[in-house]
Amino acid sequence: MSEPLNRRSKAITAGVNRSPNRAMLRAVGFGDGDFDKPIVGVASGHSTMNPCNAGIGGLVGRADAALKAAGAMPQTFGFPTVTDGIGMGTEGMKYSLVSREVIADAIETSVQSQSMDGVLAIGGCDKNMPGALIGMLRVNAPAIFCYGGTIKAGKWKGIDLTIVSAFEAVGAYGAGKMSQEDFEGIEKNACPSFGACGGMYTANTMSSAIEALGMSLPYSSTEANPDSEKSDSVALSAETLVAAIRKDLKPKDIVTKRSIENAIAVVMATGGSTNAVLHFLAIAHAAGVEWTIDDFERVRLKTPVLCDLKPSGKYVATDLHKAGGIPQVMKILLEAGLLHGDCITISGQTIAEVLKDVPATPRADQDVIRPITKPMYAQGHLAILKGNLAPEGCVAKITGLKNPVITGPARVFDSEEAAMTAIMADTIRHGDVLVIRYEGPKGGPGMREMLTPTSALIGKGFGETVGLITDGRFSGGTWGMVVGHVAPEAFDGGVIALVQEGDSITIDALQQLLQLNIDDATLAARRANWTQPAPRYSRGLLAKYAKLVSTASKGAVTDA
């Protein structure tokens, strides 16, 4: 901590290259007094392609001004974003998880190549957040994450809408259960403002978890993008980062096994997305923290679900914010002994210090956040299942179901499109277990989310009666008897590749079991006849990703 304030940027303003480096920096606005200031990268996910990121441009300007006022020299650079809601159900969705690695690579490249002293990242859509965290941890210069903010709920005939409402409407309309007026009304009103998808889907799950982790400011993870407090929070984040640079407080000081436990406890308490499992395996890998898929189950068993949030509940992130936000959830968990209060945060305060003035119990005038004595569910909702179909494990969201056990005949599809065709053609029956395979990290490649088929099933009335397993992923907006991240995946010869039409499959969330009900001899004979298919891509980003990516049970990382 005794090193110069701009210990990293000194590398590009001193020594034999001092003159040309200064000349180039003068061209972008540096004056004589600026070369001793810390250079702070502002990593921007601004994009007009989607509402999640279209409101980030103004936040970047606010961060820039606040950094300058705090005595730093901001330098803005961009990273790409993929919006799952637009790519869903198409080949484009294969780039979604891949973009997490591209974002991490972009931040690592920009910060390291230009010897920046710190980085403030602003992102909105799902992969922006884990991608930014992974990049920050690789670089390990002082860093803070700023969420671009959530969207406000849409309205149609007095009902709150999110983007998932539009996906579910496709199934309902196709089944003749919805009028064209309502179908079009939902589409036109589901997304009324800028901001990321409004339920406790993946974007709000990851923003909330990063706040709990200590890498963003209190209350920032549930603010709405259009509201002035979002911009104010970004400015305060900039000031906080400059203070962290002065203290040399770095991401690996903050992201530890104990702080990851805090983040996962909040994911469980808020009913967050299955994608948190995949992303925190990757974040832990980047931080050098020993964390396995079984650790999620350890945290789940002791953590109740406290919040009544979509997709399986009633409320959206803006409702959670009004009810006290993530600090209120964290204070309840802390008082119950379910958080590590001594973990440090980006402000330099511990979790306990940050939460000191937050009430120990939620307000009585709201029912978004439940007291610890009356939780939604006694244990967390993201269960790790194992069995002969998933010896490395898989992830199921088990709350909100009347009967989390199903045994039924397999309906086997080698792609998402094939499954969707069958669903819309009304060939699926109550009691079936859909198998969507070759959609894993390598086989897809890119591990697409299955929101389109799962929403269609719900719209057609199969949410409680049809199972679905996949080596792909699910959207944070998915609910139902669904199991994802099945590992090993089909492309690697996992048992999911050996399932045949009509086989009996058991999904038992109570026993945490995913089982193909055939004898070992039959399974061995099928394995002997299986051959790995040719990769779906031979060139470009997806081909490179398929060659590098790890199994989902290790976080689908590309630098293992």
Secondary structure as the mmCIF struct_conf table of DSSP 4:
data_model
#
loop_
_struct_conf.conf_type_id
_struct_conf.id
_struct_conf.beg_label_comp_id
_struct_conf.beg_label_asym_id
_struct_conf.beg_label_seq_id
_struct_conf.end_label_comp_id
_struct_conf.end_label_asym_id
_struct_conf.end_label_seq_id
BEND BEND1 GLU A 3 GLU A 3
TURN_TY1_P TURN_TY1_P1 LEU A 5 ARG A 8
HELX_RH_3T_P HELX_RH_3T_P1 SER A 9 ILE A 12
TURN_TY1_P TURN_TY1_P2 THR A 13 THR A 13
BEND BEND2 ALA A 14 ALA A 14
HELX_RH_3T_P HELX_RH_3T_P2 GLY A 15 ASN A 17
HELX_RH_AL_P HELX_RH_AL_P1 ARG A 18 ALA A 27
TURN_TY1_P TURN_TY1_P3 VAL A 28 GLY A 29
HELX_RH_3T_P HELX_RH_3T_P3 ASP A 32 ASP A 34
TURN_TY1_P TURN_TY1_P4 PHE A 35 ASP A 36
BEND BEND3 LYS A 37 LYS A 37
HELX_LH_PP_P HELX_LH_PP_P1 PRO A 38 PRO A 38
STRN STRN1 ILE A 39 SER A 44
TURN_TY1_P TURN_TY1_P5 THR A 48 MET A 49
BEND BEND4 ASN A 50 ASN A 50
HELX_RH_AL_P HELX_RH_AL_P2 PRO A 51 ALA A 54
TURN_TY1_P TURN_TY1_P6 GLY A 55 GLY A 55
HELX_RH_AL_P HELX_RH_AL_P3 ILE A 56 ALA A 69
TURN_TY1_P TURN_TY1_P7 ALA A 70 GLY A 71
STRN STRN2 MET A 73 GLY A 78
HELX_RH_AL_P HELX_RH_AL_P4 ASP A 84 GLY A 87
TURN_TY1_P TURN_TY1_P8 MET A 88 GLY A 89
BEND BEND5 THR A 90 THR A 90
HELX_RH_3T_P HELX_RH_3T_P4 GLU A 91 LYS A 94
HELX_RH_AL_P HELX_RH_AL_P5 TYR A 95 SER A 113
TURN_TY1_P TURN_TY1_P9 GLN A 114 SER A 115
BEND BEND6 ASP A 117 ASP A 117
STRN STRN3 GLY A 118 GLY A 123
BEND BEND7 CYS A 125 CYS A 125
TURN_TY1_P TURN_TY1_P10 ASP A 126 LYS A 127
HELX_RH_AL_P HELX_RH_AL_P6 ASN A 128 VAL A 139
BEND BEND8 ALA A 141 PRO A 142
STRN STRN4 ALA A 143 TYR A 147
STRN STRN5 THR A 150 THR A 150
HELX_LH_PP_P HELX_LH_PP_P2 ILE A 151 ALA A 153
STRN STRN6 GLY A 154 TRP A 156
TURN_TY1_P TURN_TY1_P11 LYS A 157 GLY A 158
STRN STRN7 ILE A 159 LEU A 161
HELX_RH_AL_P HELX_RH_AL_P7 ILE A 163 GLY A 174
TURN_TY1_P TURN_TY1_P12 ALA A 175 GLY A 176
BEND BEND9 MET A 178 MET A 178
HELX_RH_AL_P HELX_RH_AL_P8 GLN A 180 ASN A 189
BEND BEND10 ALA A 190 ALA A 190
BEND BEND11 SER A 193 GLY A 195
STRN STRN8 ALA A 196 ALA A 196
BEND BEND12 GLY A 198 TYR A 201
HELX_RH_AL_P HELX_RH_AL_P9 THR A 202 LEU A 213
TURN_TY1_P TURN_TY1_P13 GLY A 214 GLY A 214
BEND BEND13 MET A 215 SER A 216
TURN_TY1_P TURN_TY1_P14 PRO A 218 TYR A 219
HELX_RH_3T_P HELX_RH_3T_P5 SER A 220 THR A 222
STRN STRN9 ALA A 224 ALA A 224
TURN_TY1_P TURN_TY1_P15 ASN A 225 PRO A 226
BEND BEND14 ASP A 227 ASP A 227
HELX_RH_AL_P HELX_RH_AL_P10 SER A 228 LYS A 247
TURN_TY1_P TURN_TY1_P16 ASP A 248 ASP A 248
HELX_RH_AL_P HELX_RH_AL_P11 PRO A 251 ILE A 254
HELX_RH_AL_P HELX_RH_AL_P12 LYS A 257 THR A 270
TURN_TY1_P TURN_TY1_P17 GLY A 271 GLY A 271
TURN_TY1_P TURN_TY1_P18 THR A 274 THR A 274
HELX_RH_AL_P HELX_RH_AL_P13 ASN A 275 ALA A 287
TURN_TY1_P TURN_TY1_P19 GLY A 288 GLY A 288
HELX_RH_AL_P HELX_RH_AL_P14 ILE A 293 LYS A 302
STRN STRN10 VAL A 305 VAL A 305
STRN STRN11 CYS A 307 CYS A 307
STRN STRN12 LEU A 309 LEU A 309
TURN_TY1_P TURN_TY1_P20 LYS A 310 SER A 312
BEND BEND15 GLY A 313 LYS A 314
STRN STRN13 TYR A 315 TYR A 315
HELX_RH_AL_P HELX_RH_AL_P15 ALA A 317 LYS A 322
TURN_TY1_P TURN_TY1_P21 ALA A 323 GLY A 324
HELX_RH_AL_P HELX_RH_AL_P16 GLY A 325 GLU A 335
TURN_TY1_P TURN_TY1_P22 ALA A 336 GLY A 337
BEND BEND16 LEU A 339 LEU A 339
TURN_TY1_P TURN_TY1_P23 GLY A 341 ASP A 342
STRN STRN14 ILE A 344 ILE A 344
TURN_TY1_P TURN_TY1_P24 ILE A 346 SER A 347
BEND BEND17 GLY A 348 GLY A 348
STRN STRN15 THR A 350 THR A 350
HELX_RH_AL_P HELX_RH_AL_P17 ILE A 351 VAL A 354
TURN_TY1_P TURN_TY1_P25 LEU A 355 ASP A 357
BEND BEND18 VAL A 358 VAL A 358
BEND BEND19 ALA A 360 THR A 361
TURN_TY1_P TURN_TY1_P26 ALA A 364 ASP A 365
BEND BEND20 VAL A 368 VAL A 368
STRN STRN16 ILE A 369 ILE A 369
TURN_TY1_P TURN_TY1_P27 ILE A 372 THR A 373
BEND BEND21 LYS A 374 LYS A 374
BEND BEND22 MET A 376 MET A 376
STRN STRN17 TYR A 377 TYR A 377
BEND BEND23 ALA A 378 GLN A 379
BEND BEND24 HIS A 381 HIS A 381
STRN STRN18 LEU A 382 LEU A 385
STRN STRN19 LYS A 386 LYS A 386
BEND BEND25 GLY A 387 GLY A 387
TURN_TY1_P TURN_TY1_P28 ASN A 388 LEU A 389
TURN_TY1_P TURN_TY1_P29 PRO A 391 GLU A 392
STRN STRN20 GLY A 393 LYS A 397
TURN_TY1_P TURN_TY1_P30 THR A 399 GLY A 400
BEND BEND26 LYS A 402 LYS A 402
STRN STRN21 VAL A 405 PHE A 413
BEND BEND27 ASP A 414 SER A 415
HELX_RH_AL_P HELX_RH_AL_P18 GLU A 416 MET A 424
TURN_TY1_P TURN_TY1_P31 ALA A 425 ASP A 426
TURN_TY1_P TURN_TY1_P32 HIS A 430 GLY A 431
STRN STRN22 VAL A 433 ILE A 436
BEND BEND28 TYR A 438 TYR A 438
BEND BEND29 GLY A 440 GLY A 440
TURN_TY1_P TURN_TY1_P33 PRO A 441 PRO A 445
BEND BEND30 GLY A 446 GLY A 446
STRN STRN23 GLU A 449 GLU A 449
HELX_RH_AL_P HELX_RH_AL_P19 LEU A 451 GLY A 459
TURN_TY1_P TURN_TY1_P34 LYS A 460 GLY A 461
TURN_TY1_P TURN_TY1_P35 GLY A 463 THR A 465
STRN STRN24 GLY A 467 THR A 470
BEND BEND31 ASP A 471 GLY A 472
STRN STRN25 ARG A 473 ARG A 473
TURN_TY1_P TURN_TY1_P36 GLY A 476 GLY A 477
BEND BEND32 GLY A 480 MET A 481
STRN STRN26 VAL A 482 ALA A 487
BEND BEND33 PRO A 488 PRO A 488
HELX_RH_3T_P HELX_RH_3T_P6 ALA A 490 ASP A 492
TURN_TY1_P TURN_TY1_P37 GLY A 493 GLY A 493
HELX_RH_3T_P HELX_RH_3T_P7 VAL A 495 LEU A 498
TURN_TY1_P TURN_TY1_P38 GLU A 501 GLY A 502
STRN STRN27 SER A 504 ASP A 508
TURN_TY1_P TURN_TY1_P39 ALA A 509 GLN A 512
STRN STRN28 LEU A 513 LEU A 516
BEND BEND34 ILE A 518 ILE A 518
HELX_RH_AL_P HELX_RH_AL_P20 ASP A 520 ASN A 529
HELX_LH_PP_P HELX_LH_PP_P3 GLN A 532 PRO A 535
BEND BEND35 ARG A 536 ARG A 536
BEND BEND36 SER A 538 ARG A 539
HELX_RH_AL_P HELX_RH_AL_P21 GLY A 540 LEU A 548
HELX_RH_3T_P HELX_RH_3T_P8 ALA A 552 LYS A 554
TURN_TY1_P TURN_TY1_P40 GLY A 555 GLY A 555
BEND BEND37 ALA A 556 ALA A 556
BEND BEND38 THR A 558 THR A 558
#
